[in-house]
């Protein structure tokens, strides 16, 4: 009998002190995946974006992140989006280019020599990307950046002959890098990004391409300790969500998501270049 007054008291208290709106069950939950590891600048920024959206929509719109490639590579993430298991993702240029080939155009090796050049082209081509992704049922919320990538290897490489003898990795499904290396008489080893670390450890590959920060957060630098100080290409990505899911938001909430994404991912672009 002593439990009854306690139960009544707890019900009364919960009525006067409702749960924090941002902690309440959302009306719209977006499940998002990425290959970027937990603790990286990309995931940290995403969580800041998600927290602000939850706060500004009184908890009605929330984003849940699955980092570190636990949902698979870009193609696996896209398939899960199509099946409704995911509602979006942070995609790499090479991965999502299997669905939207035009998105890889800025990754042509040695195309850019500075961020100013890359920014000038990106600003002009972004409206086209929005249209193209929309046709595929995806809404582009933000452009993301990895930065200039460099050849990195387990041993020193100073000549083209040494590069030809090495086992070069390229992202699976990257025809631009494949064609370029073919001109150098190099037959690369195509692998998905989650497979790179283990392949470096086993010796299947000994030469990779990544940004300095990317190599650190992906833990590739433990094996690939030598860097050729000549940028190979410009690498980037995109934050996409299901257009069908996004269309269910109230117009004011959709505007909040877009504005908040622009704020945080613009800051991410600046922060990435400082790493």
C-alpha positions as CSV (number, residue, x, y, z in Angstrom):
1,X,0.0,0.0,0.0
2,X,2.9,2.3,0.6
3,X,3.8,2.1,-3.1
4,X,0.5,3.7,-4.2
5,X,1.2,7.2,-2.8
6,X,4.6,7.1,-4.4
7,X,3.2,6.1,-7.7
8,X,0.6,8.9,-7.6
9,X,3.2,11.4,-6.6
10,X,5.5,10.4,-9.5
11,X,2.6,10.8,-11.9
12,X,1.8,14.3,-10.6
13,X,5.4,15.4,-10.7
14,X,5.8,14.1,-14.3
15,X,2.7,16.1,-15.2
16,X,4.2,19.4,-13.8
17,X,7.7,18.7,-15.1
18,X,7.4,17.4,-18.7
19,X,10.5,15.9,-20.4
20,X,12.8,18.3,-22.2
21,X,11.3,18.8,-25.7
22,X,14.6,18.2,-27.4
23,X,14.8,14.8,-25.6
24,X,11.2,13.8,-26.5
25,X,10.5,11.2,-29.2
26,X,10.8,13.0,-32.5
27,X,8.1,13.2,-35.2
28,X,10.7,12.9,-37.8
29,X,13.9,10.8,-37.2
30,X,16.6,10.8,-40.0
31,X,18.9,7.8,-39.8
32,X,22.2,8.9,-41.4
33,X,25.4,6.9,-42.0
34,X,28.9,7.8,-42.9
35,X,32.3,6.2,-43.3
36,X,34.0,9.0,-41.3
37,X,35.1,7.6,-37.9
38,X,33.7,8.6,-34.6
39,X,35.6,11.6,-33.1
40,X,36.6,13.0,-36.5
41,X,35.9,16.6,-37.4
42,X,33.2,15.5,-39.8
43,X,31.2,13.5,-37.3
44,X,31.7,16.1,-34.6
45,X,30.3,18.8,-36.9
46,X,27.3,16.6,-37.8
47,X,26.4,16.1,-34.2
48,X,26.5,19.9,-33.6
49,X,24.2,20.3,-36.6
50,X,21.9,17.6,-35.3
51,X,21.7,19.1,-31.8
52,X,20.9,22.5,-33.1
53,X,18.1,21.2,-35.4
54,X,16.6,19.3,-32.5
55,X,16.6,22.4,-30.4
56,X,15.2,24.7,-33.0
57,X,12.4,22.3,-33.9
58,X,11.5,21.6,-30.3
59,X,12.6,18.0,-30.7
60,X,10.3,17.3,-33.7
61,X,13.2,16.7,-36.1
62,X,16.2,14.6,-35.1
63,X,19.2,13.1,-36.9
64,X,20.9,9.9,-35.7
65,X,24.3,9.2,-37.0
66,X,25.9,5.8,-37.7
67,X,29.6,6.6,-38.3
68,X,32.7,4.5,-39.0
69,X,31.3,2.6,-42.0
70,X,29.1,0.4,-39.8
71,X,26.4,0.6,-42.4
72,X,28.8,-0.3,-45.2
73,X,30.4,1.7,-48.0
74,X,28.7,4.4,-50.1
75,X,26.9,1.9,-52.3
76,X,25.7,-0.1,-49.4
77,X,24.5,3.1,-47.7
78,X,22.6,4.1,-50.9
79,X,20.9,0.7,-51.1
80,X,19.8,1.0,-47.5
81,X,18.4,4.4,-48.3
82,X,16.4,2.9,-51.2
83,X,15.1,0.2,-48.9
84,X,14.1,2.8,-46.2
85,X,16.6,1.5,-43.6
86,X,18.5,4.7,-43.8
87,X,17.4,8.2,-44.7
88,X,20.6,9.7,-45.8
89,X,24.4,9.7,-45.6
90,X,27.7,11.4,-45.8
91,X,28.9,10.2,-49.2
92,X,32.3,10.3,-50.8
93,X,32.7,11.7,-54.3
94,X,33.8,8.4,-55.8
95,X,31.1,6.3,-54.0
96,X,28.0,8.4,-54.8
97,X,29.4,9.0,-58.4
98,X,28.3,5.4,-59.1
99,X,24.7,6.9,-58.9
100,X,25.4,10.4,-60.1
101,X,28.5,10.3,-62.3
102,X,28.8,14.0,-62.8
103,X,29.6,14.5,-59.1
104,X,33.1,13.2,-59.6
105,X,34.1,15.8,-62.1
106,X,36.2,17.9,-59.7
107,X,38.3,14.9,-58.7
108,X,40.3,14.7,-61.9
109,X,43.9,14.3,-60.9
110,X,46.0,17.5,-60.9
111,X,43.0,19.6,-62.0
112,X,43.3,22.2,-59.2
113,X,46.3,23.9,-57.7
114,X,44.6,25.8,-54.9
115,X,41.4,25.9,-52.8
116,X,40.5,29.2,-54.5
117,X,40.3,27.4,-57.8
118,X,38.2,24.6,-56.4
119,X,35.8,27.0,-54.7
120,X,35.3,29.0,-57.9
121,X,34.2,25.9,-59.8
122,X,32.2,24.4,-56.9
123,X,30.0,27.5,-56.5
124,X,29.1,27.5,-60.2
125,X,28.4,23.7,-60.4
126,X,26.5,23.2,-57.2
127,X,23.1,24.2,-58.6
128,X,23.5,21.5,-61.2
129,X,24.3,18.9,-58.5
130,X,21.2,19.9,-56.6
131,X,19.1,19.2,-59.7
132,X,20.8,15.9,-60.5
133,X,20.5,14.5,-57.0
134,X,16.8,15.5,-56.9
135,X,16.2,13.5,-60.0
136,X,17.6,10.5,-58.1
137,X,15.3,11.1,-55.1
138,X,17.9,12.7,-52.9
139,X,18.2,16.2,-51.4
140,X,21.6,17.8,-51.1
141,X,22.0,19.5,-47.8
142,X,25.7,20.2,-47.8
143,X,29.0,19.9,-49.7
144,X,31.7,18.4,-47.6
145,X,35.5,18.4,-48.1
146,X,38.4,16.0,-47.5
147,X,40.9,18.4,-49.1
148,X,43.9,17.8,-51.3
149,X,45.0,14.2,-51.2
150,X,48.6,13.0,-51.5
151,X,50.3,9.8,-52.4
152,X,51.3,8.0,-49.2
153,X,53.3,4.8,-49.0
154,X,54.9,2.2,-46.7
155,X,58.3,3.0,-48.2
156,X,59.9,6.0,-49.8
157,X,58.9,6.7,-53.5
158,X,60.9,9.3,-55.4
159,X,60.7,8.2,-59.0
160,X,58.0,7.1,-61.4
161,X,59.7,3.7,-61.6
162,X,59.3,3.2,-57.9
163,X,55.6,4.2,-58.1
164,X,55.0,1.7,-60.9
165,X,56.5,-1.1,-58.8
166,X,54.3,-0.3,-55.8
167,X,50.8,-1.7,-55.2
168,X,48.6,1.4,-55.6
169,X,45.1,1.6,-54.0
170,X,42.2,3.4,-55.6
171,X,38.6,3.6,-54.4
172,X,36.5,0.9,-56.1
173,X,34.5,2.3,-59.0
174,X,36.8,5.3,-59.7
175,X,37.3,5.4,-63.5
176,X,39.2,8.7,-63.4
177,X,42.0,7.5,-61.1
178,X,42.1,4.2,-63.0
179,X,42.5,5.9,-66.3
180,X,45.1,8.3,-65.0
181,X,47.3,5.5,-63.4
182,X,46.9,3.4,-66.6
183,X,48.7,6.2,-68.4
184,X,51.6,5.7,-66.0
185,X,51.5,2.0,-66.7
186,X,50.1,1.3,-63.2
187,X,47.5,-1.3,-62.5
188,X,45.8,-0.3,-59.2
189,X,44.1,-2.4,-56.6
190,X,40.5,-1.2,-56.3
191,X,39.1,-1.5,-52.7
192,X,36.3,0.0,-50.7
193,X,37.5,2.5,-48.1
194,X,36.7,0.3,-45.1
195,X,39.0,-2.4,-46.6
196,X,42.1,-0.1,-46.9
197,X,43.4,-0.3,-43.4
198,X,43.5,-4.1,-43.2
199,X,45.0,-4.3,-46.8
200,X,47.8,-2.0,-45.7
201,X,48.4,-4.3,-42.7
202,X,48.5,-7.4,-44.8
203,X,50.7,-5.8,-47.5
204,X,48.1,-6.2,-50.2
205,X,48.6,-2.5,-51.0
206,X,51.5,-0.3,-50.0
207,X,50.5,3.1,-51.7
208,X,47.4,5.0,-50.9
209,X,45.9,8.5,-51.5
210,X,44.4,10.6,-48.7
211,X,44.6,14.0,-47.0
212,X,46.9,14.4,-44.1
213,X,44.1,14.6,-41.6
214,X,42.1,11.8,-43.3
215,X,45.1,9.5,-43.0
216,X,45.3,10.2,-39.3
217,X,41.7,9.7,-38.4
218,X,41.4,6.6,-40.6
219,X,44.6,5.2,-38.9
220,X,46.3,4.6,-42.2
221,X,49.3,6.7,-41.2
222,X,50.6,3.8,-39.0
223,X,51.6,1.9,-42.1
224,X,51.8,4.6,-44.8
225,X,54.4,6.8,-43.2
226,X,56.0,8.3,-46.4
227,X,54.3,11.2,-48.2
228,X,55.0,12.5,-51.7
229,X,54.7,16.3,-51.3
230,X,52.7,16.8,-54.5
231,X,48.9,16.9,-54.3
232,X,47.4,14.1,-56.5
233,X,43.8,15.4,-56.5
234,X,41.0,17.3,-54.7
235,X,38.7,15.1,-52.7
236,X,35.2,15.9,-51.3
237,X,31.8,14.5,-50.5
238,X,28.2,15.4,-49.9
239,X,25.5,15.2,-47.2
240,X,22.4,13.8,-48.8
241,X,18.9,12.8,-47.4
242,X,16.0,11.1,-48.9
243,X,13.8,13.6,-50.8
244,X,10.7,11.6,-49.9
245,X,11.5,11.8,-46.2
246,X,12.6,15.4,-46.3
247,X,9.3,16.4,-48.0
248,X,7.4,15.2,-45.0
249,X,8.8,18.1,-42.9
250,X,6.9,21.2,-42.2
251,X,8.1,24.0,-44.5
252,X,9.5,25.9,-41.5
253,X,11.3,22.9,-40.2
254,X,12.8,22.1,-43.7
255,X,14.0,25.7,-43.7
256,X,15.6,25.2,-40.3
257,X,17.4,22.1,-41.5
258,X,18.8,23.8,-44.6
259,X,19.9,26.9,-42.8
260,X,21.5,25.0,-40.0
261,X,23.3,22.7,-42.4
262,X,24.6,25.7,-44.3
263,X,25.9,27.2,-41.1
264,X,27.7,24.1,-39.7
265,X,29.0,22.6,-42.9
266,X,30.4,26.0,-44.1
267,X,32.3,26.1,-40.8
268,X,33.4,22.5,-41.4
269,X,34.8,23.5,-44.7
270,X,36.9,26.2,-43.0
271,X,37.9,23.8,-40.2
272,X,38.9,21.0,-42.6
273,X,41.4,23.3,-44.3
274,X,43.1,24.0,-41.0
275,X,43.6,20.4,-40.0
